Amino acid sequence: MTTLVLAVVLGFGAGVLAGLFGVGGGIVFVPALLALHLSQLHAEATSLAAILPTAATGMWRQRRYGNLRRRPALVIGIASIVGVEGGFQLATALPETTLRRLFAVVVFAAAANIAWRRRRA
């Protein structure tokens, strides 16, 4: 029960921070899941799985507005499935420490991008 409450609090906090800073949720959710003692691989996989309902809802809403183009959506969807499989193969082949370091590089790159955009604005 305590883990569930902590997960809800961390999820809410991560969502607020992701929205506040305009970054992808994974940048914030993965560290939150690591705080719950998940492995790097499981934290990243859980974060990616959490995107599915958001993407499905977004697609459904945009379809209602007439903004969904089916052919490009299908191409992107199939390419994403191939990319996920490739990423899975790579992530499971890498040691945990290497995967953690690569994630840190992504976080720093996102921070640098935000700083660069802010500086130019």
MARVOMI-809074 format. One line per 10 residues: their letters; for each residue x, y, z of C-alpha. Coordinates in steps of 0.1 Angstrom, whole numbers. Each point is the difference from the previous one (the first is absolute). Last residue first. Example, Ala and Ser with C-alpha at 12.3 -4.5 7.8 and 13.67 -1.06 7.14 Angstrom:
<nodes>
sa) 137,-11,71 ~ -14,-34,7 .
</nodes>
This chain:
<nodes>
arrrrwaina) 139,333,-272 ~ 35,-12,-10 ~ 11,-6,36 ~ -32,-19,8 ~ 5,-22,-30 ~ 36,-7,10 ~ -9,-7,36 ~ -28,-24,-10 ~ 23,-18,-24 ~ 28,-2,26 .
aaafvvvafl) -25,-15,24 ~ -11,-26,-26 ~ 36,-9,-7 ~ 7,-3,37 ~ -29,-24,4 ~ 10,-20,-31 ~ 36,-3,12 ~ -14,-12,34 ~ -20,-27,-18 ~ 32,-12,-17 .
rrltteplat) 17,-1,34 ~ -28,-21,15 ~ 1,-24,-30 ~ 37,-4,5 ~ -4,-7,37 ~ -27,-26,-6 ~ 22,-19,-25 ~ -11,1,-37 ~ -15,-29,-18 ~ -35,5,14 .
alqfggevgv) 0,36,-11 ~ 12,-8,-35 ~ -26,-26,-6 ~ -27,21,15 ~ 10,30,-21 ~ -2,-21,-32 ~ -34,-13,10 ~ -12,35,8 ~ 14,14,-33 ~ -19,-27,-20 .
isaigivlap) -32,8,19 ~ 6,37,-5 ~ 5,-5,-38 ~ -33,-18,-1 ~ -18,29,18 ~ 18,27,-20 ~ -11,-17,-33 ~ -35,-5,13 ~ -3,36,11 ~ 14,12,-33 .
rrrlngyrrq) -27,-20,-18 ~ -29,9,24 ~ 2,38,0 ~ -17,10,32 ~ -9,37,2 ~ -38,-4,-5 ~ -8,14,35 ~ -14,-34,11 ~ 32,-16,-14 ~ 20,24,21 .
rwmgtaatpl) -19,-11,31 ~ 5,-38,-7 ~ 37,5,-8 ~ 6,20,32 ~ -18,-27,20 ~ 20,-28,-15 ~ 32,19,5 ~ -7,7,36 ~ -11,-36,6 ~ 32,-13,-16 .
iaalstaeah) 24,24,17 ~ -1,-19,33 ~ 16,-30,-17 ~ 31,22,-7 ~ 3,9,36 ~ -4,-36,11 ~ 27,-11,-25 ~ 24,28,12 ~ -5,-9,37 ~ 3,-38,-7 .
lqslhlalla) 33,5,-18 ~ 14,24,26 ~ -10,-25,28 ~ -29,9,21 ~ 7,12,36 ~ -29,24,4 ~ 25,29,-4 ~ 9,-16,-34 ~ -37,5,-9 ~ 3,37,8 .
pvfvigggvg) 33,2,-20 ~ -18,-16,-30 ~ -31,23,4 ~ 18,33,-4 ~ 18,-4,-33 ~ -27,-25,-10 ~ -26,27,2 ~ 13,18,-30 ~ 11,36,9 ~ -20,32,1 .
flgalvgagf) 14,12,33 ~ -33,4,18 ~ -17,-29,-17 ~ 29,-24,8 ~ 1,14,35 ~ -37,-5,6 ~ 0,-35,-14 ~ 30,-9,21 ~ -17,12,31 ~ -32,-19,-8 .
glvvalvltt) 20,-31,-7 ~ 21,3,31 ~ -31,5,22 ~ -18,-30,-17 ~ 31,-22,3 ~ 5,10,36 ~ -36,-9,8 ~ 4,-34,-18 ~ 33,-7,18 ~ -17,7,34 .
m) -28,-24,-9 .
</nodes>
